[in-house]
């Protein structure tokens, strides 16, 4: 039986230096996706919001504008950028990277006098009539949402038109986004020890930031004053920082950024911050006593534990989905979205966790344990989400050898969860957050969290 208990969360440490992805790894990723696509060219679209695929291959992300990454014959690797990102491509460690300017990708009213035409630039890069081009957008459509025989590319239409014109028609274009984002075997779905270490850096810092907000929020403050307690130090964001509050007469909009509303005792409160590779979120009551709500939180916590107990290498996403949904149903709750999804440079890349999914959990996957319960009584809020990595013995050994400080934090969290929270994680699950499964339903009593008896 889960219950509320006073708990001292250890100081697991917050890393300063973000682990980097080696240049050789980026090159290998490029070679892999190009081979898997089997096309003359691979055309990877990116913009400020949708940068995960280009980051995965190059370590570069466009700021303010669009960009294109081309993989072509004889190992060609070309980034095409607008005015503002052209010099920023130097951040990429990818070997043999060419940079080409296309001012079409720039923001409006900026200079177009040098290279204004994207089609001309792509032709200069070497794309020609008769080539086959695989397009990578920022997501792809499933069969149940797109029944047209032609591909439904999720990227700017004008780029598709330009490519079709260059190669002699749309028949030579194909959607290859799944090579990156498929929830079972996508290039970004299964990652290595270096990538997990980088994502642990993000998750650790996000969780420390969120916990500082939770423990310091007080009635009488405005939301924006409470949000000052985010420990934000310029980490690359995967989502807007969130802070929202409300009561029975004022709806809580959990995705909202902090506003000017004054917090009151008894309000529902929710907050989240996500960096590249890990988001942390907590929601509860700005109160110090509410036995009924604590009971709901305890039932929700049991469903979270069910996720961790069920998620194993080889477990299908459908079975994991059903186990969590069934546990929530015992308390008349259900998940607002998928109970868990893959997390990457984008906060949500894909998810094998959905009804009927036969896609199995595998070593190298990083999950956001994102089980948002509902319905919750008006004026209240409840959530507890963090990132966790799935790793077999070989991957764990590789992480321990290459990133001993990361490994030490993971092991210390595991001991804390077992000895204090009462949750004994399987060795294949690596907790990436400093507050993994730490759920304080009452923020004015944040030193009390739900534990298992």
N, C-alpha and C positions, 0 to 999 in steps of 0.2 A: 504494500500500500504506500503510495507516494504521499509525502506530507511536507509542510514548511519547516525549515530548520535553519538556525543560525550557522553560517558557514564563512570561513575566512578563505578567500581565493588567493592562492599563492602568487607571488610575483614571478611569472615565468620569463620575464624579460621581453623587451621590445627591440628588435634588431634595427640598426641604422643602415647598414649596407645591403642593398638589394642584390641578390644573386643574379648574375648575368647569364644569358644563353650564349654558349660558345658559337663562334663564327662557323665552325665545322658542322654544328648541329643545324644551323640555319641553312647552310648549303645542302646538307643531306635532306632536309625537308623539301627544299626546292626541287631537288632531283627526284624525290619520291612522288610528289604530287604531279610533276610533269610527266613522269613515266606512267602513273596511274591514269592520267587523262588521255594519253595516247593521241594527242592532237599536235598540229604544227605549232600552235601558240596556246598558251594559257593566259587569259586576260583577267586579272584580279582587281575588282573595283574596291575603292575605299573612300571614305570621307570622315569628317570629324566624329560623327556618331557611329559609323560602321567601319571600324579600323582593325578589328581583331584578326581578320585573315591576312592582311598585309603585315601586321605586327608579327604574326606567327612565322612568317617567312623571312622578314628583313630586320625586325627590331626597330623599324621606322613607322611612325604614324603621322598622317597629314594633320597639320594644325590649320583650322579655319576653312579649308578648301578641299576639293576632291583630289584624288590621286589614282593612278593606275600602275599596277605591277605586271610586267610582261615576262613570261618564261618562254623561250623560243629555241630554235635549232642551235646545235653546237654549244649548248650551255649558256645561251644568252640570258641575262638577267637585267632588266631595264625598269627603272622607276620613272614614270612620267608625272610631273608635278606642275602646279601653277607657280606664280611668282613667290609666294611666301614660304613654300615648303622646299624650294629648290636647294637652298643652302642647308636646310635642316636635314636633308638626306645623309649628310655626313655622320649623323648619329648611328647609321646602320653599319654593323661590322661585317655584313655579308660580302664575301670575296667576289671580285670581278663585277661589281655593280656599276652599271651605266646609268647616267641620269640625263633625262631629256626634258626640256621645257615645253609645255603647251599652255599658253596663257588662257585658252578656253576654260581651263580648270580653275582659274583665278576668280576671285570675287568680282562682282560687277563694278565697273568704273575704273578698275586697275588697268595698267598699261597692257595693250594688246599689240604693240608695234613690232615686237620681235618674232613671236611664234603664236599667232592668233588662232590657227586652225588645227584642231585635233586630228582630223583626217590626214593632213599633210605630215604631221609628226609621226603618226602610226605607220604611214607608208615609208617614211624615212627610217623608222625602226626596222623595217624589213617585212612587214605584213603585206601580202600581195594576193592577187587573183589566184584562186584555186586552193589557197590555204584553208585548213580547218582550224577553227578557233573555239576553244572551250572557255566559257564565261563563268566567272565566280562572282556571284552577287553577295548580298549580306544575309540572305536566307533563301530557301527553295520551297516550292509548292508541293504538297502531297497530292496523290491521285484523287482524293475525295474533294479537293478544292480547285482542281484545274483539269478539265477534261478536253482541252484543246490539243490537237495533235502537235502543235508547235510549242516550243519551250516558252515558259512564262518567266522571263528574266526579271529578277528583283534588283534593278539598277536603273540609272537614267536611260530613258528611251532613246535619246539622241546618240548615245554611245552604240547601242545595238544597230541603229540605222547606219552609222558611220562604218562599223565593222562589216555589215552586210554589203555595203556599197564597195568596200575595198576588195572583199574576197569573191564578189560576183553573185551575191544572193544570200538569203538567210539560211539555206539548207546546210551550209557549212558551219553554222553556229550550233553549239550545244551547251546545256547548263551543266556545269561540273562542280557546283557548289557543294554537293553532297560529299565529294572527296575530302573536303575540309570539315564538314559539320554533321555528317551522319552520326547518329547517337550510338552506333556500335563500333564502327571502324573508321570514323573520320580522322584526318590528320591531327586535328585539334582535340579530338576526343580522348586519344591515348597519348599521354605525355610521359616524359622521362624525369629522372631525379632532379635535374637542374630546373626544369619548369615547375615541378612541385615545390622546390625550395623557394623559387621566386614568388609563387602563389602563397606559400606559407608566410613570407615576408608581408605580403599585402593583407592577408587575413589576420595576422597578428596585430598589425597596426590598426586595421579597421575595428577589430574587437576592443582594443584598448581605447580607441576614440569613443565608441558607442558606450562602453562601460563608464567612462568619465561623464558622459551626459546623463546616463541613468542615475548614477549615484549623487549627482549634484543638482538635479532639477528640484525646484522648490515652488510652492504656491506663492503667488504674487509677482512672479517674474513673467515677462513676456516670452513667448516662444523663442524669439530671436535672441533673447538674453540666455535662455537655457542652452540654445544651440551654440553659443560661444564656447561651450565646454568641449566641443569636438576638438580633438588634438590634431587638427589638420596641419600638415607640414608640407603641402605641395605634392602629395602622392597623386599619381595619375588616377583619375576617377573612372569607374565603370558605370556610375549612375549619379544623379544629383543627390546630395545629402538631403535627408528627410527628417523633419520633426513636425508632428501635428498633435493636436489635443482637441478635446471636446467633452461634452456631457450629454445628458439625455435630451437636451433641447438644441444641441449644436453638433452636427455630424462631424465625425472624425474622418478626414481624408488622408489615408496613410501615405500616399505618394507625394503629399504636399511638402514644399520647403517651409522652413520656419517663417512665421508671420508675426503679427503684432498682438495676437490674442493673449490675454493675461491668464496664466494658469491658476486654476482653483483646486483646493483640496477635494479629492474625490473624482477629479477628471480622469478620463481615459487618455493615455499618452502613448505615442509610438515614435520610434526614431530608427534611422538606418544610415549607414555609409558604406559604399562599395569602392574598393580600389581594384586595379587590374589583378584578378585572380581570386578575390574573396570579398564577400559582403557580410556584414554583421548587422543584425537587427534585433531590437527588443521592443515589446509593447506590453503595457500593463496599466495599473492604476496609480495615480499620484495620491497615494493614501497609505495609512499604516495599519488599517484593519478593515477587512471585508471578507468574512469567513466564506460566504457563498461564492465569491469570485475565486478565492484560493482553491476551493473545491473544483471549480471548472479548470483552473490552471493545472491542478494535480492530474486530472483526467487527460488533459492535453499533453502533459509531460509524459504520461504513460504511452501515448501514441508516438511521441518523439523517440522514446526508448525502443519501441517496437521497430521503428525505422532502423536504428543502429543494430538491433539484434537480428533483423531479417536481411539486411544488406550484406551479401557475401559474394565473393567471386563465383560467378556462375549463376547466381540468382537472377531470374528474369525481372525486367522492369514491371511486367504485369503482376507478378507475384508480390513484389515489394509494394506496388500501388495498392493491391487488395488488402495486404496485411495492415497497412496504415489506415486505409479507409475503414476497414472493419473495426479496428481498435477505436478510432474516433467515433464511430457510430454507437458504440457502447455508452457514450456520454452525449448522444444526440448531437454530435458535431460532424462536420465534413470539411474537407480541404477546399479552400477557395480556388486554388490552382493545382497543378501537379504536385504531389507530395515529394518534392525533390527534383533537381535538374542539374545538368552539367554546367559548370561555371568556368570561365576562361578570361581572356582580356575583356570580353563582353560579359555582362552579369548573367545572362542566360543565353547559352549557345543552342542547346537542344536538350531533350530528355528522353531516355528510354523508359522512364517511370510514367506509365500511362495505361489505361485499361487495355487488357489483352496483349500488351507488348511482349514479344518473344525475345527482344534484345536483352542480352545478359550483361550484368555488371562485370567489368574486367579490370585487371591490374593496369594502373596508369590513368584511370578516370578520376576526376576531381568533381565532387558534388557539392552543391549548395543544398543543405538540408532545410528546405524551404517548405515547411508545413504550416500554412496559414489557416487557423481554425475559424469556423463559423457554424451557425450564427452565434455571435457574442451579444449579450444584452446591450441595449442602447447606452451610449456614453462610456462604454468600456472598450478596452483593446487588449489583444493578447497575441504575442508572437515571440519566437525564440529561434533564430536561424544563424547558422555559421557554415563554414566550408569544411569538408573532410575529404581526404584522399584515399583511394583504394589501391593497395600495393601488395604484391606477392613477396615472397621471401627474397627473391633476387633484387627486386626494385628497392625493397627496404634496406638491404645491405648496401646497395649502390648509394642511396641517399645518406646513410650513416657514414659511409667512407668519404663522400665528396662534400657533405655539408653537416659536419658534426654538431654545430650549434643548433641548426634546425632540428636535427635528430634528437638532441638533448631536450629541447622544448617539447617535442612531440611525446617523448617518453615520460617526461614529468607530468604532462597533462593526463596521460593515460593512468598514471598512478593516482593522481588526484581524483579522477573520475571514478576509479574503482574503490578507493579507500574512503572517499568523502561523499561523493554524489551517489554511490552505490550502483554504478553502471560499469560493468567489466567489458570493455570493448575487445572485439576480436583483434588479433594481431594484424589482420589485413586492413584495418581501418586506422588511419592516421589523423588525429584531431589537429586541425590547423589554426584553431582559434584559442585565444587565452581565456575565453569564457564559454567554452564548449559545454552545452547542456546546463549552463547556469541560468536559471529562470527565476528572477525575482518578480512575482506578480504585483507586489506592492513597492513602488519605488521609494517611498519614504521610509521603508524598512528593507532597503536593498541588500543588507547583510543577511537577509533570510531568503533562501532559495528553496525550490522544490528538490527533495532528495527521495531516493527509494529506501524503504525500510529494510 
